[in-house]
Amino acid sequence: MLTSVSPKLPMRDKSQTLDFYTRHLDFNCVNDYGDYLIMRKDDVEIHFFAFPNLDPTSNYGQVYIRTDSMDTLYQKLLLIGAPIHPNGKLTIKPWGQQEFSMLDPDNNLLTFGQNI
C-alpha cells in the first residue's frame, strides 16, 4: 500500500533554498544532511539534493501541491511579494482546479491547486 510521496528537487545553493521555502512558504527544515535537505509544511514534504552545477534554464523539476486554503495562501504570497510566475497567476483550469504557480531559485516549478 502506498502512503505518501516526497518529491526530490535539485538545489544549487542550500542557503537560498532554505531561505526561499521558509520565508515564502513557511516550510521548516526537518533534516539537513549537508548535501541533502528535507523540508516540511503540514503534510507536504519536499526533499532537495545538491546539484551545484545545475543550469536553472534547463531544469524541469515540478511539484503539484494541493491546498484547502487557496485564497489565503495566494493573498499571503502576494502580500509578501513572493515571485508568482508571470504565466502562473491564480486561474480556474478546465479540469476543475483553481491554480497558481511560482518558481523557486533553481527554476523548480511549484504549482498549487485546489478543487473548485
The first five atom37 places (N, CA, C, CB, O) and aatype in JSON, in Angstrom:
{
  "aatype": [12, 10, 16, 15, 19, 15, 14, 11, 10, 14, 12, 1, 3, 11, 15, 5, 16, 10, 3, 13, 18, 16, 1, 8, 10, 3, 13, 2, 4, 19, 2, 3, 18, 7, 3, 18, 10, 9, 12, 1, 11, 3, 3, 19, 6, 9, 8, 13, 13, 0, 13, 14, 2, 10, 3, 14, 16, 15, 2, 18, 7, 5, 19, 18, 9, 1, 16, 3, 15, 12, 3, 16, 10, 18, 5, 11, 10, 10, 10, 9, 7, 0, 14, 9, 8, 14, 2, 7, 11, 10, 16, 9, 11, 14, 17, 7, 5, 5, 6, 13, 15, 12, 10, 3, 14, 3, 2, 2, 10, 10, 16, 13, 7, 5, 2, 9],
  "atom_mask": [
    [1, 1, 1, 1, 1],
    [1, 1, 1, 1, 1],
    [1, 1, 1, 1, 1],
    [1, 1, 1, 1, 1],
    [1, 1, 1, 1, 1],
    [1, 1, 1, 1, 1],
    [1, 1, 1, 1, 1],
    [1, 1, 1, 1, 1],
    [1, 1, 1, 1, 1],
    [1, 1, 1, 1, 1],
    [1, 1, 1, 1, 1],
    [1, 1, 1, 1, 1],
    [1, 1, 1, 1, 1],
    [1, 1, 1, 1, 1],
    [1, 1, 1, 1, 1],
    [1, 1, 1, 1, 1],
    [1, 1, 1, 1, 1],
    [1, 1, 1, 1, 1],
    [1, 1, 1, 1, 1],
    [1, 1, 1, 1, 1],
    [1, 1, 1, 1, 1],
    [1, 1, 1, 1, 1],
    [1, 1, 1, 1, 1],
    [1, 1, 1, 1, 1],
    [1, 1, 1, 1, 1],
    [1, 1, 1, 1, 1],
    [1, 1, 1, 1, 1],
    [1, 1, 1, 1, 1],
    [1, 1, 1, 1, 1],
    [1, 1, 1, 1, 1],
    [1, 1, 1, 1, 1],
    [1, 1, 1, 1, 1],
    [1, 1, 1, 1, 1],
    [1, 1, 1, 0, 1],
    [1, 1, 1, 1, 1],
    [1, 1, 1, 1, 1],
    [1, 1, 1, 1, 1],
    [1, 1, 1, 1, 1],
    [1, 1, 1, 1, 1],
    [1, 1, 1, 1, 1],
    [1, 1, 1, 1, 1],
    [1, 1, 1, 1, 1],
    [1, 1, 1, 1, 1],
    [1, 1, 1, 1, 1],
    [1, 1, 1, 1, 1],
    [1, 1, 1, 1, 1],
    [1, 1, 1, 1, 1],
    [1, 1, 1, 1, 1],
    [1, 1, 1, 1, 1],
    [1, 1, 1, 1, 1],
    [1, 1, 1, 1, 1],
    [1, 1, 1, 1, 1],
    [1, 1, 1, 1, 1],
    [1, 1, 1, 1, 1],
    [1, 1, 1, 1, 1],
    [1, 1, 1, 1, 1],
    [1, 1, 1, 1, 1],
    [1, 1, 1, 1, 1],
    [1, 1, 1, 1, 1],
    [1, 1, 1, 1, 1],
    [1, 1, 1, 0, 1],
    [1, 1, 1, 1, 1],
    [1, 1, 1, 1, 1],
    [1, 1, 1, 1, 1],
    [1, 1, 1, 1, 1],
    [1, 1, 1, 1, 1],
    [1, 1, 1, 1, 1],
    [1, 1, 1, 1, 1],
    [1, 1, 1, 1, 1],
    [1, 1, 1, 1, 1],
    [1, 1, 1, 1, 1],
    [1, 1, 1, 1, 1],
    [1, 1, 1, 1, 1],
    [1, 1, 1, 1, 1],
    [1, 1, 1, 1, 1],
    [1, 1, 1, 1, 1],
    [1, 1, 1, 1, 1],
    [1, 1, 1, 1, 1],
    [1, 1, 1, 1, 1],
    [1, 1, 1, 1, 1],
    [1, 1, 1, 0, 1],
    [1, 1, 1, 1, 1],
    [1, 1, 1, 1, 1],
    [1, 1, 1, 1, 1],
    [1, 1, 1, 1, 1],
    [1, 1, 1, 1, 1],
    [1, 1, 1, 1, 1],
    [1, 1, 1, 0, 1],
    [1, 1, 1, 1, 1],
    [1, 1, 1, 1, 1],
    [1, 1, 1, 1, 1],
    [1, 1, 1, 1, 1],
    [1, 1, 1, 1, 1],
    [1, 1, 1, 1, 1],
    [1, 1, 1, 1, 1],
    [1, 1, 1, 0, 1],
    [1, 1, 1, 1, 1],
    [1, 1, 1, 1, 1],
    [1, 1, 1, 1, 1],
    [1, 1, 1, 1, 1],
    [1, 1, 1, 1, 1],
    [1, 1, 1, 1, 1],
    [1, 1, 1, 1, 1],
    [1, 1, 1, 1, 1],
    [1, 1, 1, 1, 1],
    [1, 1, 1, 1, 1],
    [1, 1, 1, 1, 1],
    [1, 1, 1, 1, 1],
    [1, 1, 1, 1, 1],
    [1, 1, 1, 1, 1],
    [1, 1, 1, 1, 1],
    [1, 1, 1, 1, 1],
    [1, 1, 1, 0, 1],
    [1, 1, 1, 1, 1],
    [1, 1, 1, 1, 1],
    [1, 1, 1, 1, 1]
  ],
  "atom_positions": [
    [[0.84, -1.18, 0.0], [0.0, 0.0, 0.0], [0.89, 1.25, 0.0], [-0.95, -0.01, 1.22], [1.81, 1.36, 0.81]],
    [[0.62, 2.17, -0.88], [1.35, 3.44, -0.93], [0.73, 4.4, 0.09], [1.31, 4.06, -2.36], [-0.49, 4.45, 0.25]],
    [[1.57, 5.17, 0.76], [1.05, 6.07, 1.79], [1.39, 7.54, 1.58], [1.56, 5.65, 3.11], [0.68, 8.41, 2.1]],
    [[2.44, 7.84, 0.84], [2.78, 9.24, 0.6], [3.83, 9.32, -0.5], [3.3, 9.92, 1.9], [4.39, 8.31, -0.93]],
    [[4.08, 10.54, -0.95], [5.12, 10.78, -1.94], [5.9, 12.02, -1.5], [4.51, 10.96, -3.39], [5.32, 12.98, -1.0]],
    [[7.2, 11.98, -1.68], [8.06, 13.12, -1.34], [8.96, 13.4, -2.54], [8.91, 12.83, -0.05], [9.95, 12.7, -2.75]],
    [[8.61, 14.43, -3.32], [9.44, 14.74, -4.48], [10.85, 15.15, -4.08], [8.8, 15.83, -5.3], [11.07, 15.72, -3.01]],
    [[11.8, 14.86, -4.96], [13.2, 15.25, -4.78], [13.54, 16.25, -5.88], [14.16, 14.0, -4.83], [13.39, 15.96, -7.07]],
    [[13.99, 17.42, -5.46], [14.29, 18.5, -6.4], [15.75, 18.92, -6.26], [13.36, 19.71, -6.16], [16.32, 18.83, -5.17]],
    [[16.36, 19.36, -7.36], [17.75, 19.82, -7.28], [17.86, 21.21, -6.67], [18.37, 19.83, -8.67], [16.95, 22.04, -6.79]],
    [[18.98, 21.45, -6.0], [19.26, 22.79, -5.45], [20.73, 23.11, -5.7], [18.93, 22.86, -3.92], [21.61, 22.26, -5.54]],
    [[20.98, 24.34, -6.11], [22.36, 24.79, -6.3], [22.97, 25.3, -5.02], [22.41, 25.86, -7.36], [24.15, 25.07, -4.76]],
    [[22.18, 25.99, -4.22], [22.7, 26.67, -3.04], [21.74, 26.41, -1.88], [22.87, 28.21, -3.29], [20.61, 26.89, -1.88]],
    [[22.2, 25.67, -0.9], [21.34, 25.27, 0.22], [20.76, 26.48, 0.95], [22.13, 24.4, 1.19], [19.59, 26.46, 1.32]],
    [[21.56, 27.52, 1.17], [21.06, 28.67, 1.92], [19.93, 29.38, 1.16], [22.2, 29.66, 2.21], [18.98, 29.85, 1.78]],
    [[20.03, 29.47, -0.16], [18.95, 30.07, -0.95], [17.69, 29.22, -0.89], [19.39, 30.24, -2.41], [16.59, 29.75, -0.77]],
    [[17.86, 27.9, -0.96], [16.7, 27.01, -0.89], [16.02, 27.14, 0.47], [17.11, 25.54, -1.14], [14.8, 27.28, 0.54]],
    [[16.8, 27.1, 1.54], [16.23, 27.26, 2.88], [15.51, 28.59, 3.02], [17.34, 27.15, 3.94], [14.39, 28.64, 3.54]],
    [[16.13, 29.66, 2.56], [15.52, 30.98, 2.67], [14.21, 31.05, 1.91], [16.49, 32.04, 2.15], [13.21, 31.54, 2.44]],
    [[14.2, 30.58, 0.67], [13.0, 30.65, -0.16], [11.84, 29.9, 0.47], [13.29, 30.11, -1.55], [10.74, 30.44, 0.61]],
    [[12.07, 28.65, 0.83], [10.98, 27.82, 1.33], [10.51, 28.21, 2.73], [11.4, 26.37, 1.32], [9.34, 28.03, 3.06]],
    [[11.41, 28.73, 3.56], [10.97, 29.17, 4.89], [10.32, 30.54, 4.83], [12.16, 29.19, 5.86], [9.3, 30.77, 5.47]],
    [[10.9, 31.45, 4.07], [10.39, 32.84, 4.03], [9.09, 32.96, 3.26], [11.43, 33.76, 3.41], [8.17, 33.63, 3.71]],
    [[9.01, 32.32, 2.09], [7.82, 32.48, 1.26], [6.72, 31.47, 1.58], [8.19, 32.35, -0.18], [5.54, 31.81, 1.52]],
    [[7.08, 30.26, 1.91], [6.08, 29.2, 2.02], [5.94, 28.61, 3.42], [6.43, 28.1, 1.07], [5.16, 27.68, 3.61]],
    [[6.67, 29.14, 4.38], [6.56, 28.69, 5.78], [6.91, 27.21, 5.99], [5.17, 28.93, 6.29], [6.39, 26.58, 6.91]],
    [[7.77, 26.66, 5.15], [8.27, 25.31, 5.36], [9.29, 25.34, 6.49], [8.89, 24.72, 4.06], [9.88, 26.38, 6.78]],
    [[9.49, 24.2, 7.13], [10.53, 24.03, 8.14], [11.52, 22.99, 7.65], [9.92, 23.6, 9.51], [11.14, 22.03, 6.99]],
    [[12.77, 23.2, 7.97], [13.79, 22.2, 7.66], [13.72, 21.14, 8.76], [15.23, 22.84, 7.55], [13.96, 21.44, 9.93]],
    [[13.4, 19.91, 8.37], [13.31, 18.85, 9.37], [14.57, 18.0, 9.41], [12.1, 17.96, 9.08], [14.84, 17.34, 10.41]],
    [[15.35, 18.01, 8.33], [16.64, 17.31, 8.31], [17.59, 18.01, 7.35], [16.46, 15.81, 7.91], [17.2, 18.37, 6.23]],
    [[18.82, 18.21, 7.79], [19.86, 18.8, 6.95], [21.06, 17.87, 7.0], [20.23, 20.26, 7.44], [21.77, 17.78, 8.0]],
    [[21.27, 17.19, 5.89], [22.38, 16.25, 5.8], [23.53, 16.81, 4.97], [21.9, 14.93, 5.19], [24.29, 16.06, 4.37]],
    [[23.66, 18.13, 4.94], [24.73, 18.76, 4.18], [24.33, 18.94, 2.73], [0.0, 0.0, 0.0], [23.92, 20.03, 2.32]],
    [[24.44, 17.88, 1.94], [24.07, 17.94, 0.53], [22.64, 17.48, 0.27], [25.02, 17.11, -0.29], [22.24, 17.3, -0.88]],
    [[21.88, 17.29, 1.34], [20.51, 16.79, 1.21], [19.65, 17.42, 2.29], [20.46, 15.23, 1.31], [19.97, 17.32, 3.48]],
    [[18.56, 18.08, 1.89], [17.64, 18.73, 2.82], [16.27, 18.08, 2.75], [17.53, 20.24, 2.52], [15.85, 17.59, 1.7]],
    [[15.59, 18.07, 3.87], [14.18, 17.67, 3.89], [13.41, 18.82, 4.53], [13.96, 16.32, 4.68], [13.67, 19.2, 5.67]],
    [[12.47, 19.37, 3.76], [11.64, 20.49, 4.2], [10.2, 20.01, 4.32], [11.76, 21.7, 3.22], [9.75, 19.17, 3.53]],
    [[9.48, 20.55, 5.31], [8.1, 20.11, 5.52], [7.21, 21.27, 5.95], [8.04, 18.99, 6.57], [7.63, 22.16, 6.68]],
    [[5.98, 21.22, 5.47], [4.91, 22.1, 5.96], [3.64, 21.26, 5.94], [4.76, 23.42, 5.08], [3.28, 20.68, 4.92]],
    [[2.97, 21.22, 7.06], [1.76, 20.42, 7.2], [2.07, 18.98, 6.77], [0.59, 21.02, 6.35], [2.99, 18.37, 7.31]],
    [[1.33, 18.43, 5.81], [1.57, 17.06, 5.35], [2.41, 17.0, 4.08], [0.26, 16.37, 5.12], [2.52, 15.94, 3.46]],
    [[3.01, 18.12, 3.69], [3.8, 18.17, 2.46], [5.29, 18.14, 2.83], [3.46, 19.45, 1.63], [5.75, 18.94, 3.65]],
    [[6.01, 17.22, 2.23], [7.44, 17.09, 2.46], [8.14, 17.1, 1.1], [7.78, 15.79, 3.26], [7.77, 16.35, 0.19]],
    [[9.16, 17.95, 0.97], [9.94, 18.03, -0.25], [11.4, 17.81, 0.12], [9.74, 19.42, -0.98], [11.91, 18.38, 1.08]],
    [[12.07, 16.96, -0.65], [13.49, 16.68, -0.45], [14.29, 17.44, -1.51], [13.77, 15.15, -0.53], [13.82, 17.61, -2.63]],
    [[15.47, 17.88, -1.14], [16.35, 18.62, -2.05], [17.74, 17.98, -2.02], [16.42, 20.13, -1.67], [18.27, 17.68, -0.96]],
    [[18.3, 17.8, -3.19], [19.66, 17.25, -3.29], [20.57, 18.28, -3.93], [19.67, 15.92, -4.09], [20.16, 19.03, -4.82]],
    [[21.82, 18.31, -3.49], [22.79, 19.26, -4.01], [23.1, 18.97, -5.47], [24.08, 19.24, -3.18], [23.38, 17.83, -5.86]],
    [[23.03, 20.02, -6.26], [23.36, 19.95, -7.69], [23.99, 21.29, -8.04], [22.08, 19.63, -8.59], [23.37, 22.11, -8.72]],
    [[25.23, 21.54, -7.57], [25.84, 22.86, -7.71], [26.03, 23.31, -9.15], [27.16, 22.86, -7.02], [26.09, 24.51, -9.4]],
    [[26.14, 22.4, -10.08], [26.35, 22.78, -11.48], [25.06, 22.83, -12.29], [27.3, 21.81, -12.14], [25.09, 22.89, -13.52]],
    [[23.93, 22.81, -11.61], [22.63, 22.86, -12.29], [22.5, 24.14, -13.11], [21.48, 22.78, -11.26], [22.79, 25.23, -12.62]],
    [[22.08, 24.0, -14.34], [21.74, 25.15, -15.17], [20.23, 25.35, -15.0], [22.15, 24.94, -16.7], [19.44, 24.58, -15.54]],
    [[19.82, 26.39, -14.26], [18.39, 26.57, -13.99], [17.53, 26.65, -15.25], [18.19, 27.81, -13.18], [16.36, 26.27, -15.23]],
    [[18.1, 27.14, -16.34], [17.3, 27.26, -17.57], [17.0, 25.91, -18.21], [18.03, 28.14, -18.57], [16.15, 25.82, -19.1]],
    [[17.68, 24.86, -17.77], [17.38, 23.53, -18.31], [16.83, 22.6, -17.24], [18.65, 22.92, -18.93], [16.82, 21.38, -17.41]],
    [[16.36, 23.18, -16.13], [15.77, 22.38, -15.06], [14.26, 22.31, -15.25], [16.11, 22.98, -13.66], [13.59, 23.33, -15.4]],
    [[13.74, 21.11, -15.25], [12.3, 20.91, -15.44], [11.65, 20.28, -14.22], [12.05, 20.06, -16.67], [10.61, 19.63, -14.34]],
    [[12.25, 20.45, -13.02], [11.66, 19.92, -11.8], [10.32, 20.59, -11.55], [0.0, 0.0, 0.0], [10.18, 21.8, -11.68]],
    [[9.33, 19.77, -11.19], [7.98, 20.29, -10.95], [7.32, 19.54, -9.8], [7.13, 20.18, -12.22], [7.53, 18.33, -9.62]],
    [[6.53, 20.27, -9.03], [5.76, 19.68, -7.95], [4.37, 20.3, -7.98], [6.45, 19.89, -6.56], [4.22, 21.51, -8.15]],
    [[3.35, 19.45, -7.82], [1.97, 19.93, -7.7], [1.55, 19.74, -6.25], [0.99, 19.16, -8.69], [1.56, 18.62, -5.74]],
    [[1.2, 20.83, -5.6], [0.85, 20.81, -4.17], [-0.62, 21.21, -4.03], [1.77, 21.78, -3.35], [-1.03, 22.28, -4.46]],
    [[-1.39, 20.34, -3.43], [-2.81, 20.63, -3.2], [-2.97, 21.41, -1.89], [-3.65, 19.32, -3.16], [-2.24, 21.19, -0.92]],
    [[-3.94, 22.31, -1.89], [-4.24, 23.11, -0.72], [-5.75, 23.15, -0.5], [-3.68, 24.54, -0.87], [-6.53, 22.91, -1.42]],
    [[-6.15, 23.45, 0.73], [-7.57, 23.64, 1.02], [-7.84, 25.08, 1.44], [-8.04, 22.66, 2.12], [-8.91, 25.41, 1.95]],
    [[-6.84, 25.95, 1.21], [-6.99, 27.37, 1.57], [-6.32, 28.25, 0.5], [-6.37, 27.66, 2.98], [-5.46, 29.07, 0.81]],
    [[-6.74, 28.05, -0.74], [-6.11, 28.73, -1.88], [-6.1, 30.24, -1.73], [-6.82, 28.36, -3.15], [-5.05, 30.87, -1.88]],
    [[-7.24, 30.84, -1.44], [-7.3, 32.3, -1.39], [-6.38, 32.86, -0.33], [-8.73, 32.76, -1.14], [-5.7, 33.86, -0.57]],
    [[-6.35, 32.25, 0.84], [-5.48, 32.71, 1.92], [-4.01, 32.59, 1.53], [-5.75, 31.91, 3.21], [-3.23, 33.53, 1.71]],
    [[-3.64, 31.45, 0.98], [-2.25, 31.22, 0.56], [-1.84, 32.22, -0.51], [-2.07, 29.79, 0.05], [-0.79, 32.85, -0.41]],
    [[-2.66, 32.36, -1.53], [-2.32, 33.25, -2.65], [-2.2, 34.71, -2.18], [-3.38, 33.14, -3.76], [-1.26, 35.4, -2.55]],
    [[-3.15, 35.16, -1.37], [-3.11, 36.55, -0.9], [-1.9, 36.8, -0.01], [-4.4, 36.88, -0.14], [-1.29, 37.87, -0.08]],
    [[-1.53, 35.83, 0.82], [-0.34, 35.96, 1.67], [0.91, 36.11, 0.81], [-0.2, 34.74, 2.61], [1.76, 36.96, 1.07]],
    [[1.01, 35.26, -0.23], [2.19, 35.32, -1.11], [2.26, 36.64, -1.86], [2.17, 34.15, -2.11], [3.34, 37.2, -2.02]],
    [[1.12, 37.15, -2.32], [1.11, 38.46, -2.97], [1.54, 39.55, -1.99], [-0.29, 38.78, -3.53], [2.31, 40.44, -2.35]],
    [[1.03, 39.48, -0.76], [1.33, 40.48, 0.24], [2.82, 40.56, 0.57], [0.54, 40.19, 1.5], [3.35, 41.65, 0.78]],
    [[3.49, 39.41, 0.62], [4.92, 39.42, 0.96], [5.81, 39.56, -0.27], [5.29, 38.15, 1.71], [7.04, 39.55, -0.16]],
    [[5.2, 39.69, -1.46], [5.98, 39.88, -2.67], [6.65, 38.63, -3.19], [0.0, 0.0, 0.0], [7.7, 38.7, -3.83]],
    [[6.05, 37.48, -2.91], [6.6, 36.21, -3.41], [6.57, 36.19, -4.93], [5.81, 35.0, -2.83], [5.7, 36.8, -5.55]],
    [[7.52, 35.5, -5.54], [7.63, 35.51, -7.01], [6.63, 34.58, -7.7], [9.05, 35.11, -7.41], [6.97, 33.47, -8.1]],
    [[5.39, 35.06, -7.85], [4.39, 34.31, -8.61], [4.84, 34.31, -10.07], [2.94, 34.94, -8.45], [5.24, 35.35, -10.6]],
    [[4.78, 33.16, -10.71], [5.21, 33.05, -12.11], [4.34, 33.96, -12.98], [5.13, 31.56, -12.62], [3.12, 33.97, -12.8]],
    [[4.93, 34.73, -13.91], [4.13, 35.63, -14.75], [3.03, 34.91, -15.53], [5.03, 36.37, -15.72], [1.99, 35.49, -15.8]],
    [[3.26, 33.66, -15.89], [2.24, 32.89, -16.6], [1.47, 31.98, -15.65], [2.88, 32.06, -17.71], [0.73, 31.1, -16.1]],
    [[1.63, 32.18, -14.35], [1.02, 31.27, -13.39], [0.15, 31.96, -12.37], [0.0, 0.0, 0.0], [0.02, 31.49, -11.24]],
    [[-0.45, 33.08, -12.75], [-1.35, 33.76, -11.82], [-2.57, 32.89, -11.53], [-1.78, 35.13, -12.38], [-2.89, 31.98, -12.3]],
    [[-3.23, 33.17, -10.44], [-4.38, 32.38, -9.99], [-5.47, 32.35, -11.06], [-4.93, 32.95, -8.67], [-6.0, 33.39, -11.46]],
    [[-5.8, 31.15, -11.5], [-6.86, 30.97, -12.51], [-7.61, 29.67, -12.23], [-6.26, 30.95, -13.95], [-7.16, 28.81, -11.48]],
    [[-8.77, 29.57, -12.86], [-9.54, 28.33, -12.8], [-9.25, 27.57, -14.09], [-11.09, 28.61, -12.63], [-9.4, 28.1, -15.18]],
    [[-8.84, 26.33, -13.93], [-8.46, 25.49, -15.06], [-9.65, 24.65, -15.54], [-7.29, 24.58, -14.69], [-10.57, 24.4, -14.76]],
    [[-9.64, 24.2, -16.8], [-10.74, 23.4, -17.34], [-10.95, 22.09, -16.6], [-10.49, 23.12, -18.79], [-12.03, 21.5, -16.67]],
    [[-9.93, 21.62, -15.88], [-10.05, 20.35, -15.17], [-10.58, 20.52, -13.75], [-8.7, 19.66, -15.13], [-10.47, 19.61, -12.93]],
    [[-11.16, 21.69, -13.46], [-11.84, 21.89, -12.19], [-10.94, 22.24, -11.03], [0.0, 0.0, 0.0], [-11.3, 22.0, -9.87]],
    [[-9.78, 22.8, -11.32], [-8.86, 23.22, -10.27], [-8.64, 24.72, -10.35], [-7.51, 22.46, -10.38], [-8.6, 25.29, -11.44]],
    [[-8.5, 25.34, -9.2], [-8.02, 26.71, -9.12], [-6.53, 26.58, -8.85], [-8.78, 27.55, -7.98], [-6.13, 25.89, -7.92]],
    [[-5.69, 27.23, -9.66], [-4.25, 27.01, -9.58], [-3.46, 28.31, -9.73], [-3.82, 26.03, -10.64], [-3.93, 29.28, -10.33]],
    [[-2.24, 28.29, -9.17], [-1.23, 29.3, -9.48], [0.12, 28.63, -9.36], [-1.34, 30.55, -8.53], [0.24, 27.55, -8.78]],
    [[1.15, 29.28, -9.92], [2.5, 28.68, -9.94], [3.56, 29.71, -9.59], [2.8, 28.07, -11.31], [3.37, 30.92, -9.75]],
    [[4.67, 29.19, -9.11], [5.84, 30.02, -8.85], [7.09, 29.17, -9.09], [5.82, 30.59, -7.39], [7.02, 27.94, -9.07]],
    [[8.21, 29.83, -9.31], [9.49, 29.16, -9.49], [10.35, 29.4, -8.26], [10.22, 29.65, -10.78], [10.39, 30.51, -7.72]],
    [[11.04, 28.35, -7.82], [11.99, 28.53, -6.73], [13.32, 29.01, -7.31], [12.17, 27.21, -5.91], [13.43, 29.13, -8.53]],
    [[14.33, 29.27, -6.49], [15.6, 29.81, -7.02], [16.31, 28.93, -8.04], [16.52, 30.06, -5.88], [17.17, 29.41, -8.78]],
    [[15.96, 27.64, -8.1], [16.6, 26.73, -9.05], [15.71, 26.39, -10.23], [16.99, 25.47, -8.35], [15.99, 25.46, -10.98]],
    [[14.65, 27.16, -10.4], [13.73, 27.01, -11.52], [12.84, 25.77, -11.4], [14.51, 26.94, -12.82], [12.3, 25.29, -12.39]],
    [[12.68, 25.24, -10.18], [11.71, 24.18, -9.94], [10.33, 24.83, -9.92], [12.0, 23.4, -8.61], [10.11, 25.8, -9.19]],
    [[9.4, 24.3, -10.71], [8.06, 24.87, -10.8], [7.2, 24.29, -9.69], [7.43, 24.59, -12.18], [7.05, 23.07, -9.57]],
    [[6.62, 25.17, -8.88], [5.71, 24.78, -7.81], [4.32, 25.24, -8.22], [6.13, 25.4, -6.43], [4.07, 26.44, -8.35]],
    [[3.42, 24.3, -8.43], [2.04, 24.64, -8.76], [1.16, 24.26, -7.59], [1.57, 23.93, -10.07], [1.24, 23.14, -7.07]],
    [[0.32, 25.19, -7.18], [-0.6, 24.98, -6.07], [-2.01, 24.87, -6.65], [-0.51, 26.15, -5.01], [-2.4, 25.66, -7.51]],
    [[-2.76, 23.89, -6.18], [-4.09, 23.68, -6.71], [-5.11, 23.32, -5.65], [0.0, 0.0, 0.0], [-4.79, 22.72, -4.63]],
    [[-6.36, 23.72, -5.93], [-7.47, 23.38, -5.05], [-8.68, 23.06, -5.9], [-7.78, 24.54, -4.05], [-8.97, 23.76, -6.88]],
    [[-9.39, 22.0, -5.54], [-10.63, 21.67, -6.23], [-11.63, 22.79, -6.06], [-11.21, 20.33, -5.72], [-11.72, 23.4, -5.0]],
    [[-12.39, 23.06, -7.13], [-13.44, 24.08, -7.01], [-14.8, 23.42, -7.08], [-13.31, 25.15, -8.11], [-15.82, 24.11, -6.99]]
  ]
}
